[in-house]
Amino acid sequence: MDLTQAAQSGLSLGFHSSPIPLQLLDQKQETRIDNEENQVEDEQFSILGHQMCIKRPRDNSSQSSASSSTTNSSKRVAMDPGLESRRAMVRAWGNQPLPIADPEIHEIMEKEKQRQFKGIELIASENFVCRAVMEALGSHLTNKYSEGLPGSRYYTGNQNIDQIELICWSRALAAFGLDSDKWGVNVQPYSCTSANFAVYTGLLLPGDRIMGLDSPSGGHLSHGYYTPGGKRVSASSIFFESLPYKVNPQTGYIDYDKMEEKAMDFRPKILICGGSSYPREWDYARFRQVADRIGAVLMCDMAHISGLVAAKECVSPFEYCDIVTSTTHKSLRGPRGGIIFYRKGPKSRKQGMLSHGDCSSHYDFEEKINFAVHPSLQGGPHNNHIAALAIALKQVATPEYKAYMQQVRKNAQALASALLRRKCRLVTGGTDNHLVLWDLTTWGLAEMVAFIVTRLQ
Ligand SMILES: *Cc1c(COP(=O)(O)O)cnc(C)c1O
């Protein structure tokens, strides 16, 4: 809507010292002139189910007619001499390309592009999205508010956004070979940290217990972490109690027996597997056993390895876990964000919280997790991100993506072998996945390890 048009409608924007009138329909007189010139289009639309009709000038007549003395635009100028300059001010930014709109930011962005192209990036958690994903990210989809889920949004006008999110759901399930009767997905989390926190918020009460891999052992802050001094670092440790399990300092592998012992004592309500710098496979069956013994929900945060899982280049957590979260921008190669998969339908086994008095035969994650994402923790979904994720997930299901993921693993193996030949010490002595952990503690360089990773460019 062009808010600069002069009219006597009585509506105005309150933030101007002299109110700018708003109009929904052109004035009668102008409509008549337009009709004479045959330049009016009727636009049908509905508000809350009521059919409405708006009359608007065709083509660019309102812009190109400044010099013409017969058009309605020039009549308005005659009524309000400041109109054209106000209109120019409002539109000044509208259609300017970035280098003109903001050369300062554009120049820095160009430098960053060169840095990304020319350098060797070995950061395990980073990746490079394809052009189509970037186009969706930088699109008009960012303009739309769509709080809620497909079919039940707060605002109107979400028919296209609904379609995009539904496609994203089905591609997400397809990418991981999941049956939509048994698994649901939420694609709205802004990041994996927020995805994890949404799971805790939905399933737990403040002060309830969680247990994940210790951060210095390769876990993630969002699984609960206290500094050695006892400072609570992430919201997961501020609002919930956490006790971590660890890797065996000699072998670098998770110490499953100790994990079980700690879990039996601590009795977390959510047991978390998955981490940020663990180069080996996870024994999901063992985690399941422990979770069942203590009546915990088993959650996997597969943020780093989700691309490998999708390409079947590592063991899938879906067989054993109740909830699986992930980033979408690491090995999955999509836009920056988070995703949550949860079991639904009849329970397939004695599962978490049964022993805490929940005797229902069906999973109840869907409503709790969706409600936690919105309205508990987030507002409007980032629709540009969701469209970009749908695009990335389409690629994930192709043979080309599998080839890419296989090559990533080969590269990691090659790097590991080269380092081992040069007598470097790798944690666990090698890698099963996309990352290599090089122990620099013997060099006196780092507290624990340097963190090096490979990826196919
Ligand atoms: C990277 C990572 C996260 C955090 O993802 P963000 O999207 O940056 O919040 C969470 N969990 C694990 C295991 C990760 O590796």
The ligand as a MOL file (V3000), in Angstrom:
LIG
                    3D

  0  0  0     0  0            999 V3000
M  V30 BEGIN CTAB
M  V30 COUNTS 15 15 0 0 0
M  V30 BEGIN ATOM
M  V30 1 C 26.6340 -26.9670 16.4360 0
M  V30 2 C 25.8810 -27.7210 17.4440 0
M  V30 3 C 24.7710 -27.1770 18.0910 0
M  V30 4 C 24.3870 -25.7330 17.9880 0
M  V30 5 O 23.8810 -25.3180 16.7900 0
M  V30 6 P 23.4840 -23.7980 16.5780 0
M  V30 7 O 22.5920 -23.8570 15.3880 0
M  V30 8 O 24.7470 -23.0430 16.3750 0
M  V30 9 O 22.7560 -23.3540 17.8020 0
M  V30 10 C 24.0550 -27.9680 18.9660 0
M  V30 11 N 24.4040 -29.2490 19.1840 0
M  V30 12 C 25.4780 -29.7970 18.5900 0
M  V30 13 C 25.8360 -31.2340 18.9120 0
M  V30 14 C 26.2630 -29.0510 17.7110 0
M  V30 15 O 27.3550 -29.6040 17.1720 0
M  V30 END ATOM
M  V30 BEGIN BOND
M  V30 1 1 1 2
M  V30 2 1 2 3
M  V30 3 2 2 14
M  V30 4 1 3 4
M  V30 5 2 3 10
M  V30 6 1 4 5
M  V30 7 1 5 6
M  V30 8 2 6 7
M  V30 9 1 6 8
M  V30 10 1 6 9
M  V30 11 1 10 11
M  V30 12 2 11 12
M  V30 13 1 12 13
M  V30 14 1 12 14
M  V30 15 1 14 15
M  V30 END BOND
M  V30 END CTAB
M  END
